[in-house]
């Protein structure tokens, strides 16, 4: 037992040192996460000023920060959010009455995907199997969104005839990540490859290559090139590479990432979303999602251009987008601070944590 304990301790030393070095190297990120948590409501397990799907991304940012720095401050936040939100009352709207949502299953398959992937991240950090089990439960509901209209794919909203890129990318990534972690790996791998084979033939990936927003009812790929659509696909392709040992997947991921950097950045090399659709409450989250998944690609298949891009975006956040005298961060990273909310803050945290991972 003494030998085993010693070996475990030796294995943990690099992780602890890495975390300490990161905290010392970038206290800005620690402070930015602290600002995000001022919006956190322990009673609901959610972040004020932002919506349901954004909360899953805020949680993911906190988990990634914890994993990257080994700062244990927010372990209770992860557990509390899981406890308080696995049953959640959705307020009434003009079209729908108030209703109870259980197990993170609601009317939107992309919402479900964000939460499922957050719980996979929580499992990786903590080893608690209830998080992985929840991701599997959510996955099963997502499979019900698949039909043979347009030869396959899952819908964006239940009851709406639109198959979005993001819902299908999230489903693909979740399938692959469950295949890499669960005992019934073959089941999830089959779904991951089925999703990818469908996605590839839709035309959603154009010649640049960038990803269109989705497939309309006529089965034609249409829509703008949003930054988050260029991001999630990168991680999905990396994990498909892991599952199949086929480098074609990661090579395509590199091409999409480089195209996004070229076509979706300012002249100074800072990521910029579409000027209208990436400013609203949803859109301000998109850029951080791209940076999160670009960092994942870089960690597994390093590229100097990715590292430079990640570093320069983090610098811009600190020097241009932050409100003077605070750690509050605006929506456009190459422009002066506009306003503060949990979505803007967690999006920037994704980029800041990516910088810690890449450097």
C-alpha positions in Angstrom: 0.0 0.0 0.0 2.8 2.4 0.8 4.4 1.8 -2.6 1.0 2.4 -4.4 0.4 5.6 -2.4 3.9 6.8 -3.2 3.4 6.1 -6.9 0.1 7.9 -7.0 1.6 10.9 -5.2 4.4 11.0 -7.8 1.9 10.9 -10.6 -0.1 13.8 -9.1 2.9 16.1 -8.7 3.1 17.3 -12.3 -0.7 18.1 -12.2 -0.3 20.1 -9.0 2.8 22.0 -10.2 1.1 22.7 -13.6 -1.9 24.1 -11.8 0.2 26.3 -9.5 2.3 27.6 -12.4 -0.9 28.5 -14.3 -2.3 30.4 -11.4 0.9 32.3 -10.8 1.3 33.0 -14.6 -2.3 34.3 -15.1 -4.0 35.8 -12.0 -6.2 37.7 -14.5 -8.0 34.5 -15.4 -8.6 33.7 -11.7 -10.0 37.1 -11.2 -12.2 36.9 -14.3 -13.7 33.7 -13.0 -14.3 35.3 -9.7 -16.3 38.0 -11.5 -18.3 35.4 -13.3 -19.2 33.8 -10.0 -20.7 37.0 -8.7 -23.7 36.2 -11.0 -24.0 32.7 -9.7 -27.1 32.0 -7.7 -26.6 29.0 -5.3 -30.4 28.7 -4.8 -31.0 27.9 -8.5 -27.6 26.6 -9.5 -27.6 29.1 -12.5 -26.0 32.3 -13.4 -28.1 35.5 -13.3 -28.3 37.6 -16.5 -28.1 34.7 -18.9 -30.2 31.8 -20.1 -30.4 28.0 -19.8 -28.0 26.9 -22.5 -25.5 29.7 -21.6 -25.5 28.4 -18.1 -24.2 25.0 -19.3 -21.4 26.9 -21.0 -20.6 28.9 -17.9 -20.4 25.7 -15.9 -18.1 24.2 -18.6 -15.9 27.3 -18.3 -15.7 26.9 -14.5 -14.9 23.1 -14.9 -12.2 23.8 -17.5 -10.6 26.5 -15.2 -10.6 24.1 -12.3 -9.1 21.3 -14.3 -6.4 23.5 -15.9 -5.3 25.3 -12.7 -6.1 22.8 -10.0 -7.8 25.6 -8.1 -10.3 23.8 -5.9 -12.4 26.9 -5.2 -15.4 25.9 -7.4 -15.8 22.1 -6.8 -18.9 22.9 -4.7 -20.4 25.0 -7.6 -20.2 21.9 -9.9 -22.0 19.7 -7.3 -24.5 22.3 -6.4 -25.4 23.1 -10.1 -25.9 19.3 -10.7 -28.2 19.0 -7.6 -30.3 22.2 -8.2 -30.7 22.0 -12.0 -31.5 18.4 -12.8 -35.1 19.4 -12.0 -35.8 22.9 -13.2 -39.0 25.0 -13.7 -39.1 26.7 -17.1 -41.1 29.9 -16.7 -44.2 30.3 -18.8 -44.1 32.1 -22.2 -46.7 33.5 -24.6 -46.7 30.1 -26.3 -46.0 27.6 -23.5 -47.2 27.2 -19.9 -44.8 26.8 -17.0 -43.3 23.3 -16.9 -40.8 21.1 -15.1 -37.7 20.0 -16.9 -36.0 16.9 -15.6 -32.5 15.5 -16.4 -31.7 18.5 -18.6 -34.1 17.3 -21.2 -36.2 20.1 -22.8 -37.5 21.3 -26.2 -34.1 22.0 -27.8 -31.6 19.2 -28.7 -28.7 21.7 -28.7 -29.5 22.8 -25.1 -29.4 19.1 -24.2 -26.1 18.7 -25.9 -24.4 21.6 -24.0 -25.5 20.2 -20.7 -24.5 16.6 -21.5 -21.0 17.7 -22.5 -20.7 19.8 -19.4 -21.4 16.7 -17.3 -18.8 14.7 -19.3 -16.3 17.4 -18.4 -17.4 17.2 -14.8 -16.9 13.4 -14.8 -13.4 13.9 -16.3 -12.5 16.3 -13.5 -14.1 14.5 -10.5 -14.5 10.8 -11.5 -18.0 10.9 -10.2 -20.0 8.5 -12.3 -23.4 10.2 -11.7 -22.2 12.9 -14.1 -21.4 10.5 -16.8 -24.7 8.7 -16.2 -26.5 11.9 -16.7 -24.7 12.6 -20.0 -25.8 9.1 -21.1 -29.4 9.8 -20.1 -29.5 13.1 -22.1 -27.9 11.3 -25.1 -30.7 8.8 -25.3 -33.2 11.7 -25.6 -31.1 13.3 -28.3 -31.3 10.1 -30.3 -35.1 10.5 -30.5 -34.4 13.7 -32.6 -33.0 11.5 -35.5 -35.1 10.6 -38.5 -34.6 9.9 -42.1 -35.8 13.3 -43.4 -32.9 14.6 -45.5 -31.3 11.1 -45.0 -30.7 11.6 -41.3 -29.6 14.0 -38.7 -31.3 15.4 -35.5 -33.5 18.4 -35.3 -32.7 21.7 -33.5 -36.0 22.1 -31.8 -38.5 19.4 -31.2 -41.4 19.9 -33.6 -39.5 22.3 -35.9 -38.3 20.9 -39.3 -34.8 22.4 -39.1 -31.7 20.3 -38.6 -29.1 22.7 -37.3 -25.3 22.3 -37.6 -24.9 22.9 -33.9 -27.3 20.3 -32.6 -25.7 17.7 -34.9 -22.2 18.7 -34.0 -23.0 18.5 -30.3 -24.6 15.1 -30.9 -21.5 13.9 -32.8 -19.1 15.1 -30.1 -21.2 13.7 -27.3 -21.4 10.3 -29.1 -17.6 10.2 -29.5 -16.9 11.3 -26.0 -19.2 8.7 -24.5 -17.6 6.0 -26.8 -14.2 7.0 -25.3 -15.4 6.7 -21.7 -18.3 4.1 -21.5 -18.2 0.3 -21.4 -20.7 0.1 -24.3 -18.3 2.0 -26.5 -19.4 0.3 -29.7 -23.0 1.7 -29.4 -21.8 5.3 -29.1 -19.1 4.9 -31.8 -21.8 3.6 -34.2 -23.8 6.8 -33.5 -20.8 9.0 -33.8 -19.9 7.6 -37.2 -23.5 7.6 -38.4 -23.8 11.3 -37.5 -20.5 12.2 -39.2 -21.4 10.3 -42.4 -24.7 12.2 -42.6 -23.1 15.5 -41.7 -20.5 15.2 -44.4 -23.0 14.5 -47.2 -25.3 17.5 -46.3 -23.1 20.2 -47.9 -23.0 22.0 -44.5 -19.2 22.0 -44.9 -18.4 24.3 -47.8 -15.3 24.7 -49.9 -13.6 27.2 -47.7 -14.1 25.0 -45.6 -16.5 26.6 -43.1 -19.7 25.2 -41.7 -23.1 26.6 -42.6 -25.7 27.0 -39.9 -27.9 24.0 -40.9 -30.1 22.1 -43.3 -33.5 23.6 -44.1 -36.7 21.7 -44.8 -35.8 21.3 -48.5 -32.6 19.5 -47.3 -30.4 22.4 -48.6 -27.5 23.5 -46.4 -27.9 27.2 -45.7 -27.2 29.9 -43.1 -24.3 32.1 -41.9 -21.0 30.9 -40.7 -21.2 31.3 -36.9 -18.1 30.9 -34.9 -19.5 28.2 -32.6 -20.3 26.1 -35.6 -16.7 26.2 -36.6 -15.6 25.3 -33.1 -17.6 22.2 -31.9 -16.8 20.3 -35.1 -13.1 20.6 -34.3 -13.4 18.6 -31.1 -15.8 16.1 -32.7 -13.2 15.4 -35.5 -10.4 15.1 -33.0 -12.4 12.5 -31.0 -13.4 10.6 -34.2 -9.6 10.5 -35.0 -9.1 8.9 -31.5 -11.9 6.4 -32.1 -10.9 5.3 -35.5 -7.1 6.1 -35.7 -7.9 7.8 -39.0 -5.9 11.1 -39.3 -8.2 12.4 -42.1 -10.5 13.6 -39.3 -7.9 15.7 -37.5 -6.6 17.0 -40.9 -10.0 18.3 -41.8 -10.3 19.9 -38.4 -7.1 21.8 -39.1 -8.5 23.0 -42.4 -11.7 24.2 -40.8 -9.8 25.9 -37.9 -7.5 27.7 -40.3 -10.4 28.8 -42.5 -12.2 30.2 -39.5 -9.1 32.1 -38.3 -8.7 33.6 -41.8 -12.3 34.5 -42.5 -13.7 35.2 -39.1 -11.1 37.5 -37.6 -10.3 41.2 -37.6 -7.4 42.6 -39.6 -5.4 42.4 -36.3 -6.1 38.6 -35.9 -8.8 38.7 -33.2 -11.9 36.5 -33.5 -15.0 38.4 -34.6 -18.4 36.9 -34.9 -21.0 38.0 -37.4 -21.7 41.7 -36.5 -25.4 41.2 -35.8 -26.1 37.7 -34.9 -23.2 37.3 -32.5 -24.0 40.3 -30.3 -27.3 39.3 -28.8 -27.8 37.3 -25.6 -27.0 34.0 -27.4 -24.4 35.3 -29.9 -22.0 36.7 -27.3 -21.4 33.1 -26.1 -20.2 31.9 -29.6 -16.6 33.1 -29.8 -15.6 31.4 -26.5 -17.0 28.1 -27.7 -14.8 28.3 -30.8 -11.7 29.1 -28.7 -12.5 26.2 -26.3 -12.6 23.6 -29.1 -9.6 25.2 -31.0 -7.6 24.7 -27.8 -8.7 21.1 -27.7 -7.5 20.6 -31.3 -4.2 22.3 -30.5 -3.6 20.1 -27.4 -4.0 16.9 -29.5 -2.6 18.1 -32.8 -0.4 21.2 -32.2 -0.1 24.0 -34.7 1.9 27.1 -34.2 -0.8 29.3 -35.8 -3.4 28.0 -33.3 -1.1 28.8 -30.4 -0.5 32.3 -31.7 -4.1 33.0 -32.4 -5.2 31.8 -28.9 -2.4 33.9 -27.3 -3.3 37.1 -29.2 -7.0 36.8 -28.4 -6.3 36.4 -24.7 -4.0 39.5 -24.8 -6.8 41.5 -26.6 -9.3 40.5 -23.9 -7.0 41.7 -21.2 -5.9 44.9 -22.8 -8.9 46.0 -24.9 -12.2 44.4 -23.9 -11.9 44.7 -20.1 -13.6 47.5 -18.2 -11.0 49.8 -16.7 -10.2 48.9 -13.1 -12.2 45.7 -13.1 -12.1 42.1 -14.6 -15.4 42.5 -16.4 -15.1 41.7 -20.1 -17.2 42.9 -23.0 -18.5 41.1 -26.0 -16.0 42.2 -28.7 -12.5 41.4 -27.8 -10.8 43.9 -30.1 -13.1 46.8 -29.0 -13.7 48.7 -25.8 -15.9 47.3 -23.1 -19.6 47.5 -23.9 -21.5 45.8 -21.0 -21.2 43.0 -18.6 -23.2 39.8 -18.1 -22.5 36.1 -17.4 -22.6 35.1 -21.1 -19.9 37.7 -22.1 -17.8 36.8 -19.1 -17.9 33.0 -19.6 -17.2 33.3 -23.3 -14.1 35.3 -22.5 -13.1 32.8 -19.8 -13.2 30.1 -22.4 -10.6 32.0 -24.4 -8.5 32.8 -21.3 -8.5 29.2 -20.1 -7.6 28.1 -23.7 -4.6 30.4 -23.4 -3.5 28.6 -20.2 -3.9 25.2 -22.0 -2.0 26.3 -25.1 0.9 27.8 -23.3 
